[in-house]
Amino acid sequence: MNLWYANMIFKKFKIKKTKFLNRIIVSSMCQYSAKNGLPTQWHYNHLGSLLTSGAGGLMLESTAISKKGKITHNDLSIYSKAQKIELKKMVSYLRQINKKIPIGIQISHSGRKGSANIPWIKNGKPLNKRNKSWKTFAPSPLKRTEGWPKPKEMSGKNIKELIIDFKKAAISANYCGFDCLEIHMAHGYLLHEFMSPISNLRKDKYGGNLENRCRLLLEVSEKIRKIWPKSKCLGARITGLDHLNGGISIQDSIYLAKNLEKIG
């Protein structure tokens, strides 16, 4: 490896007032090991070991902002009082292991990816009524793929409620003591579904051209930017391109990134 690049990778840096030990960040990894949305001993062991890995920062897994925003019944979540209390408790525990590494959390809504089995059961296929499936939401009533249920098209009221849920999740994340917050807009989750012309066939202000398809993503970001502390790190995970004909292009993602930057 070029020495200059090696020095840059291991160099400390700062975003706002959040100091990272180096540029190696442990990315979000779904564990599907929560119980009623609460962290379990698995999370304590898993995250505790990662804090001693030498990485410069740690991001918790994709965490559901609402009950219907989960992928599976075993998703980590941040919408109830009990979940907030337990997440705060876990963050305090992790701080005892390593006080120097910033700890972040990724908040998300699964959209039409929800109501699924965990990956190692039936290959993550959709739940059935016997397994307590739930009705999923999406920008348009299009199945994720063959064999998946048709989601409900979100109404204007549903969208307003979603924005509030994201805002509440951000407030809760700050209460729990997280240094960083990441809004999940990628990987087929609900916000990505709104941006992609493959999954968004709406005719209202949230569908059609690129500006309209990015509208919800930016509205969520604006709400969170207003309440998330200016001193803390705020970011978004986005999809570069859909790798499908007629999907999101790199230029589309650049448009989104520049608008997110304007928001702050």
Secondary structure, DSSP 8 states (H G I E B T S, - for coil): --HHHHHHHTS-EEETTEEESSS-EE--------BTTB--HHHHHHHHHHTTS--SEEEEEEEESSGGG-SSTT--B-SSHHHHHHHHHHHHHHHHH-SSS-EEEEEE--GGG-SB--TTSGGG-B--GGGT----EESSS--SSTTS---EE--HHHHHHHHHHHHHHHHHHHHHT-SEEEEEE-TT-HHHHHH-TTT----STTSSSHHHHHHHHHHHHHHHHHHS-TTSEEEEEE-S--SSTTS--HHHHHHHHHHHHHH-
